[in-house]
Amino acid sequence: MATIIALLRAAPRRVALLCCAVFWCALASGTVHAQGSQAWASELWVGSWGAGPAGPPLDTASAVFNQQTVRLIVHTSTAGSRVRIRLSNEMGGSTLQIGGAHVALRVAGSAGIVAGSDRTLTFSGNPTIVVPAGTPVLSDPVDLAVPALSDLAISLYFPVKTRVTTVHAMATQDSYVSTTGNFVGSSTFPVQGTIEQWPFLVEVDVTGKSGAGAIITLGDSITDGLRSNGNSNNRWPDWLARRLQAGSGASLGVVNRGIAGNRLLSNPQVGSLAGRAALERFDRDVLATAGARYLIVLIGINDLINSSSSSPLTSDDLIAGYRQLIARAHARGISVIGATVTPFQDADYYSADKDLVRQAANTWIRSSGQFDGVVDFDALLRDPANPRRLAPSYDSGDHLHPNNLGYQLMGNAVPLSLFTAGVVRTLDEGASVAGKAAVDVTAKLAETGAANLAAGVASNPVGNAAHKSAASAAVDQAAQAAQATASEEESAN
């Protein structure tokens, strides 16, 4: 032993060369093996569904599951032949025990699952998992032909008393809670009650084809679809997903990270389910999304609503926040599309001063050239007779959120040409390109969206006579809004 140590001390370079020679000889002879499967390198995962998690709620407001199964219903955007899920205990202060998890195709309109579609999910090879506080977890992939625009049933068993701490509070979709027992693989489901939340489930991924990617919609209750019809997938990102599947964008998934009440810059009070500020949740909800390629940003109205007279929000505050989102997305190769903040006169907490800030921010969104594209939802939804408020035909009644028709119009108005391959710019480049594109998109946006709506309203699953009569006026109304915006842009230039 002393002789070996002496050799090492005397000739370290010689020993290092000898070790390298031994390693390469072993590699050539096949005695050194890569650890684990390399199949992941050839798989392209894309988010097909997602929600923005929030929490924890106050204990008195938390749902509790105890030796029960929850069957969560989600609606896919893009198709795939393999599937995995992402669970989150990121808002939790203690471990989360999952006693079983399954995925299956849902029988329409029920808690049942399609025969032959049920798949057991594992986590690191195990059928159960204990998720540490503050962390997410991915399931192992399973083979399952997942159709586009279809309902999946994700069943989770909670073997011990579990307080819901990480949750998307406004699902606008019924899911099911069982009686006592583990029913993750049951074709029929003993329903004790329903919930309109997605606890702990934050993403469903599928394997995509070459060129596949995900569009993330980052926003607040308007992106979350507040006041749209339940169980109808009538949020504006849902309508965008339908159009992508009907056209040349079938390989693109749409992942909705809207959270009702969410803000760009500041966090809500403790116990709120409005989520952390977009700047804070960005890495988790955008960058961590499988296959993230495009980001649509529609946020800021809750910052305006919560602006205080003692410390009023400025347009410069919003712009600084937008620029941060752009820079962080571009650093990861994600194209960013800005959406103008929609009008809200006559809504709670509205003021003329707040509206001036909104208009100044919108002018910057349209004309700065910082975004890779612009969708002018303000021009699309505002009343031509009073641009500070929503057009009555698109107003859900609270003067803040669109109705079903308005959401459909928004989803139909997003130009699919925005989702084409291109070079992502830095903050200081491309103003001439994006600025001109913003004006062009604004001028055509409302007409395109209204025309698409008028053509498709007869097949609208949430359509009714009122929607159809409103759609007949949509083209004229939207064209007036587009003309007004074009005039504004000419004056600004």
C-alpha positions in Angstrom: 0.0 0.0 0.0 2.9 2.4 0.9 4.4 1.6 -2.5 1.2 2.6 -4.3 0.9 5.8 -2.4 4.5 6.7 -3.2 3.9 6.0 -6.9 0.9 8.3 -6.9 2.8 11.1 -5.2 5.7 10.7 -7.5 4.0 10.5 -10.9 0.5 12.0 -10.8 0.5 12.8 -14.5 1.6 9.3 -15.4 -1.2 7.9 -13.3 -3.8 10.2 -14.8 -2.7 9.2 -18.3 -2.9 5.5 -17.3 -6.5 6.0 -15.9 -7.6 7.7 -19.1 -6.2 4.9 -21.2 -7.9 2.3 -19.1 -11.3 4.2 -19.4 -11.1 4.4 -23.2 -10.1 0.8 -23.5 -13.1 -0.2 -21.3 -15.4 1.9 -23.4 -14.1 0.4 -26.6 -14.6 -3.1 -25.2 -18.1 -2.4 -24.1 -17.5 -2.8 -20.4 -18.7 0.8 -19.6 -22.5 1.3 -20.1 -24.7 4.3 -20.1 -27.0 4.3 -17.1 -30.7 4.2 -17.8 -32.7 4.4 -21.0 -31.9 7.0 -23.6 -35.4 6.8 -25.1 -36.2 10.2 -23.6 -33.8 11.9 -26.1 -36.1 10.9 -29.0 -39.4 11.9 -27.3 -40.9 15.3 -27.8 -43.3 16.1 -25.0 -45.9 18.8 -25.4 -48.4 20.3 -22.9 -51.9 19.4 -24.1 -53.7 20.7 -21.0 -52.7 22.8 -18.0 -53.9 25.0 -15.2 -52.3 27.7 -13.1 -51.9 26.5 -9.5 -52.6 28.7 -6.5 -52.9 28.5 -2.7 -52.7 27.6 0.0 -56.3 28.7 0.9 -57.2 29.4 4.5 -57.8 26.2 6.5 -61.4 27.1 6.9 -61.8 27.3 3.1 -59.8 24.2 2.2 -61.4 21.0 0.7 -60.4 17.8 2.5 -60.2 14.3 1.1 -59.9 11.3 3.4 -59.6 7.8 1.9 -61.3 9.0 -1.2 -60.7 9.1 -4.9 -61.0 12.2 -6.9 -61.7 11.9 -10.7 -60.6 15.1 -12.4 -61.9 15.9 -15.9 -59.6 17.8 -18.2 -59.9 18.7 -21.9 -57.0 18.1 -24.2 -55.8 20.4 -27.0 -53.4 18.4 -29.1 -53.2 14.6 -29.6 -50.5 12.1 -28.7 -49.8 8.4 -28.4 -48.2 8.6 -24.9 -49.3 10.6 -21.9 -48.0 11.7 -18.5 -49.2 14.0 -15.8 -47.7 16.7 -13.6 -48.8 16.9 -10.0 -47.9 19.8 -7.7 -47.5 20.2 -4.0 -45.7 23.5 -4.5 -48.1 25.4 -2.3 -48.2 22.7 0.4 -46.5 22.9 3.7 -46.4 19.2 4.3 -46.0 16.0 2.3 -48.7 14.9 -0.1 -49.5 11.2 -0.2 -50.9 9.8 -3.5 -52.1 6.2 -3.0 -52.8 5.5 -6.6 -53.3 7.3 -9.9 -54.9 6.4 -13.2 -55.6 8.1 -16.6 -58.3 7.1 -19.0 -60.6 8.5 -21.7 -63.8 9.9 -20.2 -67.3 8.8 -21.2 -68.9 12.0 -22.3 -70.9 13.8 -19.7 -70.3 11.3 -16.9 -67.8 10.1 -14.3 -67.3 6.9 -16.3 -64.3 5.9 -18.3 -64.1 4.3 -21.8 -63.6 0.6 -21.7 -60.0 -0.5 -22.5 -58.6 3.0 -22.0 -57.7 2.9 -18.3 -53.9 3.1 -17.6 -52.1 2.8 -14.3 -49.8 5.7 -13.6 -46.5 5.2 -11.7 -44.0 7.7 -10.3 -40.4 6.6 -10.6 -41.7 3.1 -11.1 -43.9 3.1 -8.1 -47.7 3.1 -8.0 -47.8 5.4 -5.0 -45.7 8.4 -4.1 -45.1 10.8 -1.3 -44.6 14.3 -2.7 -42.4 16.6 -0.6 -43.7 20.0 0.4 -43.0 22.7 -2.2 -42.3 20.3 -5.1 -43.9 19.0 -8.3 -43.7 15.5 -9.6 -44.0 13.9 -13.1 -45.6 10.5 -13.6 -43.9 7.9 -15.8 -45.2 7.9 -19.4 -47.8 5.4 -20.5 -49.0 4.4 -23.9 -52.5 5.7 -24.6 -53.9 7.1 -27.8 -55.1 10.6 -26.6 -57.3 12.3 -29.2 -57.2 16.0 -29.6 -60.0 18.1 -28.1 -61.1 15.1 -25.9 -61.9 14.7 -22.2 -59.5 12.7 -20.0 -60.3 11.4 -16.5 -57.4 11.6 -14.1 -58.1 9.6 -10.9 -56.2 10.2 -7.7 -56.6 8.3 -4.5 -55.8 10.0 -1.2 -55.2 7.3 1.5 -55.0 9.7 4.4 -56.7 12.9 5.4 -55.5 15.4 2.8 -56.1 19.1 2.9 -56.1 20.7 -0.6 -53.3 23.3 -0.6 -52.3 23.5 -4.3 -55.3 24.0 -6.5 -56.8 25.8 -9.5 -59.9 27.2 -7.9 -62.0 28.1 -10.9 -62.1 25.1 -13.2 -65.5 25.9 -14.8 -65.6 22.1 -15.1 -67.2 19.5 -12.9 -65.0 16.8 -11.5 -66.0 14.0 -9.1 -65.3 13.0 -5.5 -66.0 9.4 -4.5 -67.4 7.7 -1.4 -64.8 6.1 0.8 -62.4 3.8 -1.1 -59.9 3.5 -3.9 -61.7 3.7 -7.2 -58.9 4.9 -9.5 -59.4 2.1 -12.0 -63.2 1.7 -11.7 -65.1 2.0 -14.9 -68.1 3.3 -13.0 -67.5 5.8 -10.2 -69.4 6.0 -6.9 -70.0 9.8 -6.8 -70.4 11.4 -3.4 -70.2 14.9 -4.9 -68.7 17.2 -7.5 -66.2 20.0 -7.4 -65.3 22.8 -9.8 -61.6 22.8 -8.9 -58.5 21.0 -10.1 -56.6 20.0 -6.9 -52.9 19.1 -7.2 -53.1 18.4 -11.0 -51.4 21.1 -13.1 -50.5 19.6 -16.5 -51.1 16.8 -18.9 -48.4 16.2 -21.5 -48.5 14.0 -24.7 -45.8 13.0 -27.1 -45.8 15.2 -30.1 -44.5 15.0 -33.7 -41.6 16.9 -35.1 -42.3 20.6 -35.0 -44.8 20.2 -32.1 -44.9 22.8 -29.3 -47.0 24.4 -26.7 -48.7 27.8 -26.6 -49.0 29.1 -23.1 -51.7 31.6 -22.3 -50.7 33.6 -19.2 -53.4 35.7 -17.7 -56.2 36.3 -15.2 -59.9 35.5 -15.0 -60.5 36.6 -18.6 -58.1 33.9 -19.8 -59.5 31.5 -17.1 -62.9 31.9 -18.6 -64.8 33.4 -15.7 -68.6 33.8 -16.4 -68.5 31.5 -19.4 -70.8 28.4 -19.4 -69.5 25.5 -17.3 -68.6 22.1 -18.8 -68.4 23.6 -22.3 -64.7 24.6 -22.7 -65.7 28.0 -23.8 -62.6 29.9 -22.6 -60.9 31.9 -25.4 -57.8 29.6 -25.3 -60.3 26.7 -25.9 -61.5 28.3 -29.1 -58.0 29.0 -30.2 -57.2 25.2 -29.7 -60.2 24.3 -31.9 -59.0 26.5 -34.7 -55.5 25.1 -34.5 -56.8 21.5 -34.7 -59.0 22.4 -37.7 -56.1 24.0 -39.5 -52.3 23.6 -39.9 -51.6 24.0 -36.2 -52.7 20.5 -35.0 -49.3 19.8 -33.6 -49.5 22.8 -31.2 -51.0 22.3 -27.7 -52.6 25.1 -25.8 -51.9 25.3 -22.0 -54.1 27.7 -20.1 -52.3 29.4 -17.2 -55.0 31.9 -16.5 -55.9 32.4 -12.8 -58.9 34.4 -11.7 -57.7 37.5 -9.9 -54.1 37.2 -10.9 -51.9 40.2 -11.2 -48.7 41.0 -13.2 -46.7 42.7 -10.4 -48.0 42.0 -6.9 -49.3 39.2 -4.8 -52.8 38.9 -3.3 -53.5 38.6 0.4 -52.8 35.4 2.4 -55.4 32.8 1.7 -56.3 34.1 -1.7 -56.6 31.7 -4.6 -55.6 34.4 -7.2 -52.1 32.9 -7.5 -48.7 34.5 -7.2 -47.9 37.4 -9.4 -47.1 36.5 -13.0 -43.6 37.7 -12.5 -43.2 35.3 -9.6 -44.9 32.2 -11.1 -43.4 32.7 -14.6 -40.7 30.0 -14.3 -43.1 27.4 -12.9 -46.1 28.1 -15.1 -44.4 29.1 -18.4 -40.8 27.9 -18.6 -41.5 24.5 -17.0 -44.3 23.7 -19.4 -43.5 20.8 -21.7 -42.6 22.0 -25.3 -43.1 25.7 -24.5 -42.7 27.7 -27.8 -45.1 30.5 -27.7 -46.5 32.7 -24.9 -49.6 34.9 -25.1 -49.7 37.5 -22.3 -53.0 39.1 -21.3 -52.6 40.5 -17.8 -52.7 43.8 -15.9 -56.4 44.5 -15.3 -56.2 43.3 -11.7 -53.2 45.4 -11.1 -55.3 48.4 -12.3 -58.4 47.4 -10.2 -56.3 47.0 -7.1 -54.3 50.3 -7.6 -54.6 52.5 -4.6 -55.0 56.3 -4.5 -52.1 56.5 -2.0 -49.7 54.5 -4.3 -51.3 54.5 -7.8 -50.1 52.1 -10.5 -48.5 53.8 -13.5 -48.2 52.6 -17.1 -44.4 52.5 -16.6 -45.0 49.9 -13.8 -46.9 47.7 -16.2 -44.5 48.2 -19.0 -41.5 47.3 -16.8 -43.3 44.0 -15.9 -44.1 43.2 -19.5 -40.5 43.8 -20.5 -39.4 41.3 -17.8 -41.7 38.6 -19.1 -40.5 39.2 -22.7 -36.8 39.1 -21.6 -37.2 35.9 -19.6 -39.2 34.2 -22.3 -36.7 35.2 -25.0 -33.8 33.9 -22.9 -35.4 30.4 -23.3 -36.3 30.8 -27.0 -40.0 31.4 -26.5 -41.8 33.9 -28.7 -44.0 36.3 -26.8 -47.4 37.7 -28.1 -48.8 40.7 -26.2 -52.5 41.2 -25.8 -54.0 44.6 -25.0 -55.9 45.0 -21.8 -59.7 45.0 -22.3 -62.0 47.9 -21.2 -63.8 47.8 -17.9 -65.8 51.0 -17.4 -68.8 50.5 -15.0 -67.1 47.5 -13.4 -66.2 47.6 -9.7 -63.2 49.8 -8.8 -63.1 51.5 -12.2 -61.9 55.1 -12.4 -61.1 57.4 -15.3 -57.5 57.6 -14.0 -57.1 53.9 -14.1 -58.4 53.8 -17.6 -55.8 56.3 -18.7 -53.1 54.0 -17.4 -54.7 51.1 -19.3 -54.8 53.1 -22.5 -51.2 54.1 -22.1 -50.1 50.5 -21.5 -52.1 49.4 -24.5 -50.5 52.0 -26.7 -47.1 50.7 -25.7 -48.1 47.1 -26.3 -49.3 48.0 -29.8 -46.5 50.2 -30.9 -43.3 49.5 -29.0 -42.2 46.6 -31.1 -41.1 44.7 -28.0 -43.5 41.8 -28.4 -43.1 39.3 -31.3 -46.8 39.9 -32.2 -49.8 41.7 -30.8 -53.4 40.7 -30.4 -55.6 43.7 -29.8 -58.4 42.4 -27.7 -59.2 45.9 -26.6 -60.1 46.9 -30.1 -62.0 43.7 -30.6 -64.3 43.9 -27.6 -64.8 47.6 -26.9 -67.9 49.5 -27.6 -67.3 51.7 -30.7 -69.6 54.3 -29.1 -67.6 54.3 -25.9 -64.2 52.7 -26.2 -63.8 52.7 -22.4 -66.3 49.9 -21.9 -67.1 46.5 -23.3 -69.5 46.3 -26.2 -72.9 45.3 -24.8 -73.1 42.3 -27.0 -69.9 40.9 -25.6 -70.4 41.9 -21.9 -71.3 39.1 -19.4 -73.1 41.6 -17.2 -70.3 42.6 -14.8 -68.7 45.0 -17.4 -65.4 43.3 -16.9 -65.6 39.8 -18.3 -66.7 38.8 -21.8 -69.7 36.5 -22.2 -69.7 33.3 -24.2 -69.9 35.2 -27.5 -67.0 37.5 -26.5 -64.8 34.6 -25.5 -65.5 32.8 -28.8 -64.7 36.0 -30.7 -61.4 36.3 -28.8 -60.3 32.8 -29.6 -61.4 33.1 -33.2 -59.5 36.4 -33.7 -56.0 35.3 -32.8 -54.1 35.2 -36.1 -52.7 31.7 -36.6 -50.0 33.2 -38.6 -48.4 34.3 -35.3 -47.4 30.7 -34.6 -44.8 30.3 -37.3 -41.1 29.6 -36.9 -39.0 32.7 -36.5 -36.0 34.2 -34.8 -36.7 35.4 -31.2 -35.5 39.0 -30.8 -33.9 40.6 -27.8 -35.6 43.5 -26.1 -33.8 46.2 -28.2 -34.3 44.6 -31.7 -37.1 44.3 -34.2 -39.2 47.3 -33.4 -39.9 48.0 -37.1 -41.0 44.5 -37.6 -43.2 44.0 -34.6 -44.5 47.5 -34.6 -45.8 47.3 -38.2 -47.1 43.8 -37.6 -49.1 45.1 -34.6 -50.8 47.8 -36.7 -51.6 45.3 -39.4 -53.0 42.7 -37.0 -55.0 45.4 -35.2 -56.6 46.6 -38.4 -57.6 43.1 -39.5 -58.2 41.4 -36.1 -61.7 42.4 -35.4 -63.0 41.8 -38.9 -61.4 38.4 -39.0 -62.6 37.3 -35.6 -66.2 38.5 -36.2 -66.3 36.9 -39.6 -65.0 33.6 -38.2 -67.6 33.9 -35.4 -70.5 34.6 -37.8 -69.5 31.7 -40.0 -69.2 29.3 -37.1 -71.9 30.4 -34.6 -74.5 27.9 -35.9 -72.3 25.1 -34.7 -71.4 26.8 -31.4 -72.1 24.2 -28.6 -73.0 27.1 -26.3 -74.7 29.1 -28.9 -78.3 30.3 -28.7 -80.6 32.7 -30.4 -79.2 35.7 -28.6 -75.7 34.8 -29.7 -76.8 34.3 -33.3 -78.5 37.7 -33.4 -75.5 39.3 -31.8 -73.2 37.6 -34.3 -75.0 39.2 -37.2 -73.9 42.6 -35.8 -70.4 41.5 -34.8 -68.7 42.2 -38.1 -69.9 45.8 -38.3 -69.2 46.5 -34.7 -65.7 44.9 -34.8 -64.8 46.7 -38.0 -65.6 50.0 -36.4 -63.4 49.2 -33.5 -60.6 48.2 -35.8 -61.0 51.4 -37.8 -60.8 53.5 -34.6 -57.6 51.7 -33.5 -56.0 52.2 -36.9 -56.7 55.9 -36.6 -55.2 56.0 -33.1 -52.0 54.3 -34.4 -51.7 56.8 -37.3 -52.1 59.7 -34.8 -49.5 58.2 -32.5 -47.0 57.9 -35.4 
